[in-house]
Amino acid sequence: MPPKYRLIADEIKNEIVSGKYAASKELPTEYMLVDEYAASRQTIRRALAQLVDEGMISRRQGSGTQILRRTGENEDGNRLSVAIVTTYISDYIFPSILREAENVLSGHNCTLSIFATQNEISNERRVLKQLLDSPVDGVLVEGTKTALPNPNQDLYRQLISKGIPLVFIHGNYANLPEALSVLDDNENGGRMLVDHLRKKGHRNIAGVFKSDDIQGPLRYEGYTQALCDADININDKCIAWYNTETKGDLLSGGFASYFDYILEECTAVICFNDEIAGYVVGYFREKGVAIPEDIAVVSFDNSWYSEYAPVRITSLSHGEYNAGRSAAELLIRLLNGEVCQSEKLPWILMEKESS
């Protein structure tokens, strides 16, 4: 349970957001807060110090405690408007990411607009133009085909030049280093899965990666570096690449010859995410292949796919971290004028029956 001063700080913050002190623009005195929360004066001071650090209040000797700005308001006193732009809304892990981001932003009194690009450049451009025509106070965005040169960076730069904070989630653009991001630790994730499989005795390890989103090349980089560090030869024929346009082919049997090949040459396969891993497990099971006895399957994201596959899939998890929540919290800090840095979310291995 959080310490009492944090609980009190959160309660005061909620009251500020609700507008309870809008008329006076001041908080009650320390003595009044001591009585209201049945807490010591020291506890109240620690709670107020936390709110000062968050940029919500200002304390000056003889001037009381001033409310600088209700979280979720812009300089005109209106509710902050935040756009969330993701590749998808209802697919795979996106409902969880959006839900966590919405919870944070709504909790800070922001109004939200949600857009999906379907990972298509033309859709991304249309959305960015809309945001420039109807300005917002902040943008939480998952880039489109982030492993490829992006023709929409001119529009991102226009948003940045207008002083609109951007936070990228999952993938960012190398040519926009000034924009902050919350990313998976993809390279280290690839290493972790190889290390896990090596501990199980595997050396011939295949890999299936996505080529047009930056997570794919980074996970591949970690995978290949780990193999090289272990003095294991890399067999290019055991590595498959797909992209947004060919994903449907993969999931409908179009990569059957590849999977049949690695079944003969490899004892394990690393998949780009749980959706792909779930298909791979199902494909092998239909052919009578025992998992993990004949071939082990591991993956990223620890989503519901990993739990409800025919064999529960060993997968990397972010544990208590959620990319949507972390990115939204970072955006709120930027909107409050704080100096912030990009973040990488660490992975935790969740070992299950597939390895």
C-alpha positions, -999 to 999 in steps of 0.1 A, spaced: 0 0 0 14 35 -8 25 57 21 -2 80 36 13 111 22 10 98 -14 -27 88 -8 -33 123 5 -15 139 -25 -36 118 -49 -68 129 -31 -59 165 -32 -50 162 -69 -84 147 -76 -101 176 -59 -80 201 -79 -90 183 -111 -127 182 -101 -126 220 -97 -133 220 -60 -109 249 -55 -115 267 -88 -130 298 -72 -103 306 -47 -74 290 -67 -59 282 -33 -57 251 -12 -68 252 25 -41 259 50 -18 232 64 -38 232 97 -71 227 78 -56 198 58 -43 182 90 -78 182 104 -95 171 71 -72 141 66 -65 133 102 -28 133 95 3 149 110 16 182 98 47 164 85 26 141 64 6 170 49 39 188 41 52 157 22 19 155 3 21 191 -7 58 188 -16 49 160 -40 23 182 -57 49 210 -60 72 185 -77 44 176 -101 39 213 -110 3 214 -97 8 239 -69 32 266 -57 40 274 -21 54 307 -9 60 320 26 31 342 36 12 336 3 -5 303 10 -6 274 -15 -15 285 -50 -30 262 -76 -9 267 -107 -32 248 -131 -57 220 -129 -42 189 -145 -60 185 -178 -64 223 -185 -45 244 -210 -34 279 -204 -69 292 -213 -84 271 -185 -100 247 -210 -98 209 -208 -67 196 -226 -73 178 -259 -52 147 -265 -51 126 -297 -42 89 -296 -31 76 -329 -24 38 -332 -21 14 -360 -51 -6 -348 -78 -3 -322 -94 -37 -317 -67 -61 -327 -42 -81 -307 -28 -61 -276 -42 -27 -287 -74 -28 -266 -53 -31 -234 -29 -4 -245 -57 20 -253 -76 12 -222 -46 20 -200 -38 52 -219 -74 63 -217 -75 57 -179 -45 79 -173 -56 107 -196 -92 107 -186 -81 107 -149 -63 140 -157 -95 155 -171 -83 153 -208 -107 150 -237 -96 122 -261 -97 116 -298 -87 82 -311 -75 74 -346 -63 42 -363 -40 42 -393 -42 4 -401 -4 8 -405 -9 26 -438 11 57 -448 -19 74 -465 -41 70 -434 -13 84 -412 -10 114 -434 -47 120 -434 -48 119 -395 -18 142 -391 -34 168 -414 -66 166 -394 -46 172 -362 -29 202 -378 -63 216 -390 -79 211 -356 -51 215 -332 -47 194 -301 -27 199 -269 -8 166 -271 -4 135 -293 3 99 -283 12 81 -315 23 48 -328 42 54 -360 33 37 -393 59 13 -408 86 27 -386 113 6 -400 109 23 -434 116 59 -446 85 79 -438 71 106 -461 49 121 -433 78 134 -412 71 169 -426 37 168 -408 52 155 -376 77 184 -377 48 209 -382 32 195 -350 65 198 -331 71 234 -344 36 243 -330 49 233 -296 25 202 -294 41 175 -273 45 141 -291 51 108 -274 57 78 -296 47 43 -285 62 10 -297 82 25 -326 96 59 -334 113 75 -364 151 78 -365 148 112 -382 127 127 -353 150 123 -324 135 153 -306 102 135 -301 101 113 -269 91 77 -269 81 47 -248 95 16 -264 99 -21 -258 135 -31 -251 134 -50 -283 171 -59 -289 174 -72 -253 142 -91 -258 157 -110 -287 187 -118 -266 166 -130 -237 147 -155 -258 179 -169 -274 195 -172 -239 164 -190 -226 164 -215 -254 201 -221 -251 197 -230 -215 172 -256 -226 198 -271 -249 188 -255 -282 213 -243 -308 195 -244 -341 170 -216 -335 148 -202 -362 132 -167 -362 101 -151 -377 102 -113 -377 82 -84 -391 102 -62 -415 83 -29 -417 79 -20 -380 111 -12 -362 104 -37 -335 111 -65 -360 146 -55 -371 156 -47 -334 143 -81 -322 162 -97 -351 193 -78 -341 192 -91 -305 185 -126 -318 214 -126 -342 238 -110 -317 230 -136 -291 236 -164 -316 270 -148 -326 280 -144 -290 273 -181 -284 294 -190 -315 263 -204 -333 261 -201 -371 232 -181 -385 213 -200 -411 195 -174 -433 171 -201 -445 158 -205 -409 148 -168 -408 115 -156 -422 103 -120 -427 68 -108 -433 52 -73 -434 18 -57 -430 8 -67 -465 20 -104 -463 8 -111 -427 -24 -125 -441 -5 -149 -463 15 -161 -433 -16 -167 -412 -34 -186 -441 -7 -211 -448 14 -192 -473 46 -198 -453 40 -236 -450 72 -246 -469 93 -224 -445 77 -240 -414 82 -275 -428 119 -266 -435 126 -254 -399 109 -285 -385 137 -305 -402 165 -281 -395 157 -264 -361 146 -274 -326 132 -240 -317 117 -209 -332 114 -173 -320 82 -155 -332 78 -117 -336 47 -118 -314 21 -140 -297 -3 -138 -326 23 -153 -350 34 -178 -323 -2 -189 -318 -5 -197 -355 28 -216 -355 18 -237 -326 -15 -246 -342 2 -254 -375 27 -278 -359 0 -294 -338 -21 -301 -369 9 -319 -384 12 -341 -352 43 -323 -340 49 -324 -303 57 -290 -286 82 -285 -271 96 -321 -275 100 -318 -313 102 -280 -315 100 -252 -290 81 -220 -297 87 -187 -279 75 -151 -284 69 -115 -273 41 -97 -255 26 -123 -231 -9 -116 -245 -40 -137 -243 -28 -155 -274 0 -170 -254 -25 -183 -228 -51 -198 -251 -29 -213 -278 -32 -251 -280 0 -252 -260 6 -222 -236 34 -201 -251 66 -190 -233 65 -152 -239 81 -120 -228 60 -97 -206 63 -62 -193 50 -73 -160 35 -43 -142 45 -19 -170 20 -11 -197 31 8 -228 -2 27 -230 -1 38 -194 36 47 -194 33 67 -226 2 86 -213 20 94 -180 50 107 -199 27 129 -221 10 143 -190 44 153 -175 53 170 -208 19 189 -208 27 200 -172 60 215 -185 84 189 -170 117 180 -186 114 144 -195 133 116 -212 123 87 -234 117 53 -217 124 17 -225 102 -9 -209 121 -40 -196 110 -75 -204 103 -104 -180 103 -140 -193 71 -159 -186 80 -195 -191 51 -218 -201 47 -252 -217 59 -243 -253 96 -244 -243 
